Amino acid sequence: MGRHKAIVLAITMLTVGMFDTRQADAQTFKTYRCADGTQFIAGFYDYDKRAFLQIDGEPVTLAKRLTLSGARYSGAGVTLRIGKSGATTVKHLKRPVTACTVVEKPPI
């Protein structure tokens, strides 16, 4: 009887493993170009409240901060603000705040 249970358990585990395909985590990546010439990529994940930036060739993780409207992220000397209207500004490396826009990718 022990051998029969082991076989049933093994078959069950294999079946569950085959059909338990996890969906890819929802993610959003946006490329921004700013008025002062700065370009950066921002990554946002549904499961995480942080923003992940690639700015000046360096990866930076920004924590979400309290704000009255829109979203504000900051950390490591970088502050990213995204207003409810979509207006985006970034401040980094002791530079003044500058307006940024999303760079749209051309259709394939």
N, CA, C and O atoms as CSV, one atom per row, in Angstrom:
chain,resi,resn,atom,element,x,y,z
A,1,MET,N,N,0.817,-1.186,0.000
A,1,MET,CA,C,0.000,0.000,0.000
A,1,MET,C,C,0.867,1.258,0.000
A,1,MET,O,O,0.481,2.261,-0.601
A,2,GLY,N,N,2.015,1.233,0.651
A,2,GLY,CA,C,2.917,2.378,0.710
A,2,GLY,C,C,3.465,2.731,-0.664
A,2,GLY,O,O,3.617,3.905,-1.001
A,3,ARG,N,N,3.761,1.695,-1.457
A,3,ARG,CA,C,4.287,1.924,-2.802
A,3,ARG,C,C,3.229,2.554,-3.684
A,3,ARG,O,O,3.540,3.441,-4.479
A,4,HIS,N,N,1.986,2.117,-3.560
A,4,HIS,CA,C,0.879,2.666,-4.342
A,4,HIS,C,C,0.692,4.162,-4.030
A,4,HIS,O,O,0.493,4.963,-4.943
A,5,LYS,N,N,0.756,4.533,-2.753
A,5,LYS,CA,C,0.607,5.929,-2.352
A,5,LYS,C,C,1.752,6.778,-2.907
A,5,LYS,O,O,1.539,7.913,-3.333
A,6,ALA,N,N,2.955,6.228,-2.902
A,6,ALA,CA,C,4.111,6.959,-3.414
A,6,ALA,C,C,3.965,7.218,-4.917
A,6,ALA,O,O,4.307,8.299,-5.397
A,7,ILE,N,N,3.463,6.237,-5.651
A,7,ILE,CA,C,3.264,6.399,-7.100
A,7,ILE,C,C,2.190,7.438,-7.370
A,7,ILE,O,O,2.368,8.295,-8.236
A,8,VAL,N,N,1.082,7.379,-6.648
A,8,VAL,CA,C,-0.004,8.351,-6.833
A,8,VAL,C,C,0.480,9.758,-6.494
A,8,VAL,O,O,0.159,10.717,-7.196
A,9,LEU,N,N,1.254,9.873,-5.413
A,9,LEU,CA,C,1.796,11.168,-5.017
A,9,LEU,C,C,2.739,11.715,-6.087
A,9,LEU,O,O,2.674,12.901,-6.412
A,10,ALA,N,N,3.599,10.888,-6.630
A,10,ALA,CA,C,4.544,11.318,-7.666
A,10,ALA,C,C,3.806,11.777,-8.918
A,10,ALA,O,O,4.163,12.799,-9.505
A,11,ILE,N,N,2.792,11.044,-9.330
A,11,ILE,CA,C,2.014,11.414,-10.519
A,11,ILE,C,C,1.274,12.730,-10.270
A,11,ILE,O,O,1.210,13.590,-11.149
A,12,THR,N,N,0.723,12.878,-9.081
A,12,THR,CA,C,0.016,14.118,-8.737
A,12,THR,C,C,0.962,15.310,-8.776
A,12,THR,O,O,0.619,16.358,-9.323
A,13,MET,N,N,2.142,15.158,-8.204
A,13,MET,CA,C,3.123,16.255,-8.176
A,13,MET,C,C,3.565,16.632,-9.596
A,13,MET,O,O,3.692,17.816,-9.908
A,14,LEU,N,N,3.794,15.655,-10.439
A,14,LEU,CA,C,4.185,15.930,-11.824
A,14,LEU,C,C,3.071,16.638,-12.580
A,14,LEU,O,O,3.330,17.566,-13.347
A,15,THR,N,N,1.837,16.207,-12.367
A,15,THR,CA,C,0.699,16.822,-13.050
A,15,THR,C,C,0.528,18.271,-12.608
A,15,THR,O,O,0.336,19.159,-13.438
A,16,VAL,N,N,0.596,18.502,-11.321
A,16,VAL,CA,C,0.467,19.864,-10.798
A,16,VAL,C,C,1.604,20.728,-11.326
A,16,VAL,O,O,1.372,21.881,-11.690
A,17,GLY,N,N,2.802,20.216,-11.379
A,17,GLY,CA,C,3.951,20.959,-11.886
A,17,GLY,C,C,3.801,21.341,-13.342
A,17,GLY,O,O,4.249,22.413,-13.750
A,18,MET,N,N,3.180,20.484,-14.131
A,18,MET,CA,C,2.994,20.770,-15.549
A,18,MET,C,C,1.941,21.852,-15.769
A,18,MET,O,O,2.086,22.678,-16.670
A,19,PHE,N,N,0.897,21.857,-14.969
A,19,PHE,CA,C,-0.202,22.793,-15.184
A,19,PHE,C,C,-0.111,24.047,-14.329
A,19,PHE,O,O,-0.932,24.951,-14.481
A,20,ASP,N,N,0.851,24.122,-13.451
A,20,ASP,CA,C,1.015,25.282,-12.589
A,20,ASP,C,C,1.987,26.263,-13.225
A,20,ASP,O,O,3.065,26.512,-12.686
A,21,THR,N,N,1.615,26.812,-14.359
A,21,THR,CA,C,2.459,27.798,-15.014
A,21,THR,C,C,2.079,29.169,-14.486
A,21,THR,O,O,0.929,29.594,-14.599
A,22,ARG,N,N,3.045,29.853,-13.912
A,22,ARG,CA,C,2.818,31.160,-13.335
A,22,ARG,C,C,2.835,32.214,-14.420
A,22,ARG,O,O,3.688,32.187,-15.307
A,23,GLN,N,N,1.898,33.141,-14.355
A,23,GLN,CA,C,1.897,34.237,-15.305
A,23,GLN,C,C,3.066,35.156,-14.987
A,23,GLN,O,O,3.492,35.265,-13.837
A,24,ALA,N,N,3.573,35.808,-16.011
A,24,ALA,CA,C,4.648,36.773,-15.790
A,24,ALA,C,C,4.119,37.918,-14.948
A,24,ALA,O,O,2.980,38.353,-15.120
A,25,ASP,N,N,4.945,38.400,-14.043
A,25,ASP,CA,C,4.532,39.519,-13.215
A,25,ASP,C,C,4.270,40.731,-14.103
A,25,ASP,O,O,5.043,41.037,-15.011
A,26,ALA,N,N,3.159,41.414,-13.820
A,26,ALA,CA,C,2.821,42.599,-14.606
A,26,ALA,C,C,3.883,43.668,-14.364
A,26,ALA,O,O,4.255,43.949,-13.225
A,27,GLN,N,N,4.351,44.245,-15.437
A,27,GLN,CA,C,5.407,45.238,-15.333
A,27,GLN,C,C,5.225,46.299,-16.397
A,27,GLN,O,O,4.637,46.044,-17.448
A,28,THR,N,N,5.723,47.473,-16.127
A,28,THR,CA,C,5.662,48.574,-17.065
A,28,THR,C,C,7.031,49.225,-17.117
A,28,THR,O,O,7.608,49.566,-16.084
A,29,PHE,N,N,7.541,49.394,-18.313
A,29,PHE,CA,C,8.792,50.102,-18.518
A,29,PHE,C,C,8.513,51.288,-19.422
A,29,PHE,O,O,7.866,51.148,-20.460
A,30,LYS,N,N,9.005,52.465,-19.025
A,30,LYS,CA,C,8.821,53.670,-19.829
A,30,LYS,C,C,10.166,54.356,-19.989
A,30,LYS,O,O,10.966,54.405,-19.055
A,31,THR,N,N,10.407,54.883,-21.175
A,31,THR,CA,C,11.608,55.648,-21.456
A,31,THR,C,C,11.231,57.124,-21.469
A,31,THR,O,O,10.265,57.519,-22.122
A,32,TYR,N,N,11.995,57.936,-20.747
A,32,TYR,CA,C,11.721,59.367,-20.644
A,32,TYR,C,C,12.871,60.167,-21.225
A,32,TYR,O,O,14.030,59.760,-21.144
A,33,ARG,N,N,12.537,61.315,-21.817
A,33,ARG,CA,C,13.525,62.287,-22.280
A,33,ARG,C,C,13.152,63.620,-21.639
A,33,ARG,O,O,11.992,64.030,-21.675
A,34,CYS,N,N,14.140,64.293,-21.051
A,34,CYS,CA,C,13.888,65.521,-20.300
A,34,CYS,C,C,14.387,66.747,-21.055
A,34,CYS,O,O,15.182,66.643,-21.989
A,35,ALA,N,N,13.901,67.911,-20.627
A,35,ALA,CA,C,14.249,69.175,-21.272
A,35,ALA,C,C,15.741,69.479,-21.199
A,35,ALA,O,O,16.274,70.129,-22.098
A,36,ASP,N,N,16.431,69.025,-20.147
A,36,ASP,CA,C,17.865,69.297,-20.004
A,36,ASP,C,C,18.743,68.247,-20.687
A,36,ASP,O,O,19.965,68.271,-20.538
A,37,GLY,N,N,18.133,67.332,-21.432
A,37,GLY,CA,C,18.887,66.313,-22.153
A,37,GLY,C,C,19.009,64.991,-21.431
A,37,GLY,O,O,19.511,64.025,-22.005
A,38,THR,N,N,18.566,64.920,-20.189
A,38,THR,CA,C,18.611,63.680,-19.421
A,38,THR,C,C,17.651,62.663,-20.021
A,38,THR,O,O,16.537,63.006,-20.417
A,39,GLN,N,N,18.086,61.419,-20.084
A,39,GLN,CA,C,17.222,60.319,-20.510
A,39,GLN,C,C,17.298,59.240,-19.444
A,39,GLN,O,O,18.360,58.977,-18.880
A,40,PHE,N,N,16.152,58.616,-19.176
A,40,PHE,CA,C,16.157,57.526,-18.213
A,40,PHE,C,C,15.030,56.562,-18.510
A,40,PHE,O,O,14.065,56.892,-19.200
A,41,ILE,N,N,15.173,55.362,-17.972
A,41,ILE,CA,C,14.155,54.322,-18.094
A,41,ILE,C,C,13.614,54.062,-16.701
A,41,ILE,O,O,14.380,53.908,-15.750
A,42,ALA,N,N,12.297,54.014,-16.581
A,42,ALA,CA,C,11.656,53.739,-15.297
A,42,ALA,C,C,10.880,52.435,-15.412
A,42,ALA,O,O,10.141,52.224,-16.374
A,43,GLY,N,N,11.053,51.569,-14.431
A,43,GLY,CA,C,10.335,50.301,-14.380
A,43,GLY,C,C,9.432,50.256,-13.162
A,43,GLY,O,O,9.839,50.613,-12.057
A,44,PHE,N,N,8.196,49.810,-13.377
A,44,PHE,CA,C,7.219,49.704,-12.300
A,44,PHE,C,C,6.639,48.293,-12.326
A,44,PHE,O,O,6.313,47.769,-13.391
A,45,TYR,N,N,6.512,47.686,-11.158
A,45,TYR,CA,C,5.957,46.345,-11.027
A,45,TYR,C,C,4.698,46.408,-10.178
A,45,TYR,O,O,4.643,47.170,-9.214
A,46,ASP,N,N,3.688,45.619,-10.521
A,46,ASP,CA,C,2.434,45.619,-9.775
A,46,ASP,C,C,2.618,45.204,-8.326
A,46,ASP,O,O,1.932,45.725,-7.447
A,47,TYR,N,N,3.518,44.291,-8.061
A,47,TYR,CA,C,3.694,43.768,-6.714
A,47,TYR,C,C,4.601,44.638,-5.843
A,47,TYR,O,O,4.770,44.346,-4.659
A,48,ASP,N,N,5.183,45.694,-6.397
A,48,ASP,CA,C,6.171,46.491,-5.679
A,48,ASP,C,C,5.810,47.969,-5.774
A,48,ASP,O,O,5.434,48.443,-6.846
A,49,LYS,N,N,5.917,48.694,-4.685
A,49,LYS,CA,C,5.582,50.113,-4.670
A,49,LYS,C,C,6.761,50.997,-5.071
A,49,LYS,O,O,6.613,52.215,-5.169
A,50,ARG,N,N,7.908,50.408,-5.299
A,50,ARG,CA,C,9.084,51.187,-5.666
A,50,ARG,C,C,9.139,51.411,-7.169
A,50,ARG,O,O,8.463,50.731,-7.942
A,51,ALA,N,N,9.964,52.387,-7.570
A,51,ALA,CA,C,10.254,52.633,-8.979
A,51,ALA,C,C,11.720,52.267,-9.197
A,51,ALA,O,O,12.572,52.568,-8.362
A,52,PHE,N,N,12.002,51.629,-10.303
A,52,PHE,CA,C,13.358,51.207,-10.620
A,52,PHE,C,C,13.820,51.996,-11.838
A,52,PHE,O,O,13.254,51.864,-12.923
A,53,LEU,N,N,14.857,52.822,-11.652
A,53,LEU,CA,C,15.334,53.691,-12.716
A,53,LEU,C,C,16.710,53.269,-13.199
A,53,LEU,O,O,17.509,52.709,-12.449
A,54,GLN,N,N,16.964,53.549,-14.456
A,54,GLN,CA,C,18.292,53.457,-15.055
A,54,GLN,C,C,18.572,54.877,-15.531
A,54,GLN,O,O,18.085,55.290,-16.583
A,55,ILE,N,N,19.358,55.624,-14.757
A,55,ILE,CA,C,19.617,57.032,-15.061
A,55,ILE,C,C,21.118,57.292,-14.955
A,55,ILE,O,O,21.768,56.842,-14.011
A,56,ASP,N,N,21.649,58.003,-15.905
A,56,ASP,CA,C,23.092,58.274,-15.967
A,56,ASP,C,C,23.912,56.992,-15.941
A,56,ASP,O,O,25.012,56.969,-15.389
A,57,GLY,N,N,23.386,55.932,-16.533
A,57,GLY,CA,C,24.102,54.666,-16.614
A,57,GLY,C,C,24.127,53.867,-15.329
A,57,GLY,O,O,24.801,52.840,-15.253
A,58,GLU,N,N,23.407,54.319,-14.322
A,58,GLU,CA,C,23.402,53.638,-13.027
A,58,GLU,C,C,21.990,53.204,-12.649
A,58,GLU,O,O,21.035,53.943,-12.889
A,59,PRO,N,N,21.844,52.025,-12.066
A,59,PRO,CA,C,20.532,51.620,-11.569
A,59,PRO,C,C,20.241,52.294,-10.227
A,59,PRO,O,O,21.110,52.363,-9.359
A,60,VAL,N,N,19.022,52.787,-10.067
A,60,VAL,CA,C,18.616,53.452,-8.837
A,60,VAL,C,C,17.231,52.940,-8.457
A,60,VAL,O,O,16.337,52.881,-9.300
A,61,THR,N,N,17.054,52.572,-7.204
A,61,THR,CA,C,15.747,52.154,-6.705
A,61,THR,C,C,15.171,53.286,-5.870
A,61,THR,O,O,15.812,53.757,-4.931
A,62,LEU,N,N,13.966,53.723,-6.210
A,62,LEU,CA,C,13.326,54.833,-5.529
A,62,LEU,C,C,12.126,54.341,-4.736
A,62,LEU,O,O,11.298,53.589,-5.248
A,63,ALA,N,N,12.040,54.766,-3.499
A,63,ALA,CA,C,10.905,54.406,-2.650
A,63,ALA,C,C,9.749,55.368,-2.911
A,63,ALA,O,O,9.961,56.552,-3.171
A,64,LYS,N,N,8.530,54.849,-2.839
A,64,LYS,CA,C,7.353,55.686,-3.030
A,64,LYS,C,C,7.161,56.544,-1.791
A,64,LYS,O,O,7.243,56.047,-0.667
A,65,ARG,N,N,6.907,57.829,-1.994
A,65,ARG,CA,C,6.745,58.785,-0.906
A,65,ARG,C,C,5.319,59.307,-0.883
A,65,ARG,O,O,4.602,59.219,-1.879
A,66,LEU,N,N,4.916,59.843,0.240
A,66,LEU,CA,C,3.593,60.401,0.405
A,66,LEU,C,C,3.454,61.676,-0.416
A,66,LEU,O,O,4.341,62.528,-0.405
A,67,THR,N,N,2.342,61.803,-1.123
A,67,THR,CA,C,2.065,62.992,-1.922
A,67,THR,C,C,0.562,63.210,-1.985
A,67,THR,O,O,-0.214,62.275,-1.788
A,68,LEU,N,N,0.156,64.433,-2.257
A,68,LEU,CA,C,-1.274,64.746,-2.302
A,68,LEU,C,C,-1.907,64.357,-3.633
A,68,LEU,O,O,-3.065,63.940,-3.670
A,69,SER,N,N,-1.166,64.489,-4.713
A,69,SER,CA,C,-1.715,64.073,-6.003
A,69,SER,C,C,-0.611,63.455,-6.850
A,69,SER,O,O,0.538,63.893,-6.797
A,70,GLY,N,N,-0.954,62.461,-7.612
A,70,GLY,CA,C,0.025,61.788,-8.444
A,70,GLY,C,C,0.899,60.844,-7.635
A,70,GLY,O,O,0.450,60.262,-6.647
A,71,ALA,N,N,2.149,60.695,-8.056
A,71,ALA,CA,C,3.087,59.796,-7.383
A,71,ALA,C,C,4.441,60.482,-7.267
A,71,ALA,O,O,4.858,61.215,-8.164
A,72,ARG,N,N,5.121,60.235,-6.153
A,72,ARG,CA,C,6.458,60.767,-5.945
A,72,ARG,C,C,7.336,59.637,-5.436
A,72,ARG,O,O,6.964,58.915,-4.511
A,73,TYR,N,N,8.496,59.494,-6.045
A,73,TYR,CA,C,9.469,58.484,-5.668
A,73,TYR,C,C,10.792,59.193,-5.421
A,73,TYR,O,O,11.141,60.130,-6.139
A,74,SER,N,N,11.538,58.742,-4.398
A,74,SER,CA,C,12.845,59.355,-4.176
A,74,SER,C,C,13.799,58.369,-3.508
A,74,SER,O,O,13.394,57.402,-2.864
A,75,GLY,N,N,15.077,58.660,-3.691
A,75,GLY,CA,C,16.133,57.854,-3.108
A,75,GLY,C,C,17.431,58.089,-3.845
A,75,GLY,O,O,17.423,58.364,-5.045
A,76,ALA,N,N,18.546,57.986,-3.146
A,76,ALA,CA,C,19.889,58.114,-3.731
A,76,ALA,C,C,20.069,59.434,-4.477
A,76,ALA,O,O,20.747,59.478,-5.504
A,77,GLY,N,N,19.456,60.528,-3.959
A,77,GLY,CA,C,19.619,61.834,-4.581
A,77,GLY,C,C,18.767,62.070,-5.808
A,77,GLY,O,O,18.952,63.073,-6.496
A,78,VAL,N,N,17.837,61.174,-6.102
A,78,VAL,CA,C,16.967,61.297,-7.270
A,78,VAL,C,C,15.522,61.408,-6.792
A,78,VAL,O,O,15.088,60.645,-5.928
A,79,THR,N,N,14.776,62.365,-7.357
A,79,THR,CA,C,13.354,62.497,-7.060
A,79,THR,C,C,12.584,62.488,-8.373
A,79,THR,O,O,12.862,63.282,-9.272
A,80,LEU,N,N,11.624,61.593,-8.475
A,80,LEU,CA,C,10.772,61.457,-9.655
A,80,LEU,C,C,9.343,61.760,-9.243
A,80,LEU,O,O,8.821,61.150,-8.310
A,81,ARG,N,N,8.703,62.707,-9.937
A,81,ARG,CA,C,7.303,63.049,-9.679
A,81,ARG,C,C,6.501,62.799,-10.944
A,81,ARG,O,O,6.876,63.227,-12.035
A,82,ILE,N,N,5.387,62.097,-10.773
A,82,ILE,CA,C,4.481,61.832,-11.887
A,82,ILE,C,C,3.114,62.325,-11.450
A,82,ILE,O,O,2.496,61.741,-10.561
A,83,GLY,N,N,2.636,63.400,-12.071
A,83,GLY,CA,C,1.353,63.985,-11.722
A,83,GLY,C,C,0.200,63.157,-12.250
A,83,GLY,O,O,0.382,62.299,-13.114
A,84,LYS,N,N,-0.983,63.416,-11.730
A,84,LYS,CA,C,-2.175,62.697,-12.195
A,84,LYS,C,C,-2.424,62.933,-13.679
A,84,LYS,O,O,-2.959,62.067,-14.370
A,85,SER,N,N,-2.034,64.108,-14.166
A,85,SER,CA,C,-2.221,64.426,-15.583
A,85,SER,C,C,-1.154,63.777,-16.459
A,85,SER,O,O,-1.248,63.810,-17.686
A,86,GLY,N,N,-0.141,63.188,-15.828
A,86,GLY,CA,C,0.939,62.546,-16.571
A,86,GLY,C,C,2.188,63.402,-16.660
A,86,GLY,O,O,3.221,62.941,-17.145
A,87,ALA,N,N,2.106,64.667,-16.191
A,87,ALA,CA,C,3.288,65.535,-16.200
A,87,ALA,C,C,4.356,64.933,-15.293
A,87,ALA,O,O,4.081,64.599,-14.140
A,88,THR,N,N,5.563,64.798,-15.811
A,88,THR,CA,C,6.642,64.134,-15.081
A,88,THR,C,C,7.828,65.071,-14.929
A,88,THR,O,O,8.207,65.761,-15.876
A,89,THR,N,N,8.418,65.096,-13.731
A,89,THR,CA,C,9.641,65.858,-13.490
A,89,THR,C,C,10.637,64.963,-12.771
A,89,THR,O,O,10.265,64.021,-12.072
A,90,VAL,N,N,11.920,65.282,-12.962
A,90,VAL,CA,C,12.976,64.544,-12.277
A,90,VAL,C,C,14.011,65.551,-11.767
A,90,VAL,O,O,14.288,66.562,-12.411
A,91,LYS,N,N,14.562,65.253,-10.620
A,91,LYS,CA,C,15.652,66.044,-10.039
A,91,LYS,C,C,16.725,65.057,-9.617
A,91,LYS,O,O,16.451,64.112,-8.878
A,92,HIS,N,N,17.960,65.279,-10.093
A,92,HIS,CA,C,19.059,64.400,-9.710
A,92,HIS,C,C,20.407,65.112,-9.821
A,92,HIS,O,O,20.548,66.094,-10.549
A,93,LEU,N,N,21.373,64.606,-9.097
A,93,LEU,CA,C,22.747,65.111,-9.111
A,93,LEU,C,C,22.840,66.624,-8.926
A,93,LEU,O,O,23.591,67.298,-9.632
A,94,LYS,N,N,22.075,67.149,-7.977
A,94,LYS,CA,C,22.088,68.576,-7.651
A,94,LYS,C,C,21.726,69.444,-8.842
A,94,LYS,O,O,22.021,70.639,-8.845
A,95,ARG,N,N,21.098,68.869,-9.844
A,95,ARG,CA,C,20.603,69.639,-10.975
A,95,ARG,C,C,19.214,70.164,-10.636
A,95,ARG,O,O,18.544,69.604,-9.768
A,96,PRO,N,N,18.767,71.226,-11.301
A,96,PRO,CA,C,17.412,71.715,-11.030
A,96,PRO,C,C,16.359,70.734,-11.537
A,96,PRO,O,O,16.645,69.860,-12.355
A,97,VAL,N,N,15.155,70.897,-11.040
A,97,VAL,CA,C,14.041,70.064,-11.483
A,97,VAL,C,C,13.804,70.323,-12.962
A,97,VAL,O,O,13.800,71.475,-13.397
A,98,THR,N,N,13.608,69.276,-13.727
A,98,THR,CA,C,13.383,69.410,-15.165
A,98,THR,C,C,12.182,68.584,-15.605
A,98,THR,O,O,11.931,67.502,-15.074
A,99,ALA,N,N,11.448,69.103,-16.576
A,99,ALA,CA,C,10.263,68.421,-17.104
A,99,ALA,C,C,10.693,67.317,-18.066
A,99,ALA,O,O,11.653,67.471,-18.820
A,100,CYS,N,N,9.967,66.205,-18.027
A,100,CYS,CA,C,10.284,65.049,-18.870
A,100,CYS,C,C,9.016,64.556,-19.564
A,100,CYS,O,O,7.903,64.750,-19.075
A,101,THR,N,N,9.211,63.923,-20.702
A,101,THR,CA,C,8.094,63.323,-21.436
A,101,THR,C,C,8.445,61.887,-21.791
A,101,THR,O,O,9.617,61.536,-21.926
A,102,VAL,N,N,7.424,61.070,-21.937
A,102,VAL,CA,C,7.607,59.670,-22.322
A,102,VAL,C,C,7.967,59.605,-23.793
A,102,VAL,O,O,7.343,60.264,-24.624
A,103,VAL,N,N,8.967,58.814,-24.107
A,103,VAL,CA,C,9.378,58.600,-25.497
A,103,VAL,C,C,8.563,57.442,-26.027
A,103,VAL,O,O,8.667,56.322,-25.527
A,104,GLU,N,N,7.762,57.702,-27.023
A,104,GLU,CA,C,6.935,56.643,-27.615
A,104,GLU,C,C,7.771,55.819,-28.570
A,104,GLU,O,O,8.545,56.361,-29.359
A,105,LYS,N,N,7.615,54.520,-28.499
A,105,LYS,CA,C,8.323,53.628,-29.410
A,105,LYS,C,C,7.574,53.581,-30.733
A,105,LYS,O,O,6.344,53.528,-30.740
A,106,PRO,N,N,8.284,53.599,-31.845
A,106,PRO,CA,C,7.604,53.531,-33.145
A,106,PRO,C,C,6.985,52.130,-33.327
A,106,PRO,O,O,7.540,51.135,-32.860
A,107,PRO,N,N,5.845,52.069,-34.000
A,107,PRO,CA,C,5.220,50.749,-34.225
A,107,PRO,C,C,6.084,49.901,-35.138
A,107,PRO,O,O,6.809,50.414,-35.991
A,108,ILE,N,N,5.993,48.602,-34.945
A,108,ILE,CA,C,6.793,47.653,-35.733
A,108,ILE,C,C,6.123,47.371,-37.047
A,108,ILE,O,O,6.642,46.596,-37.851
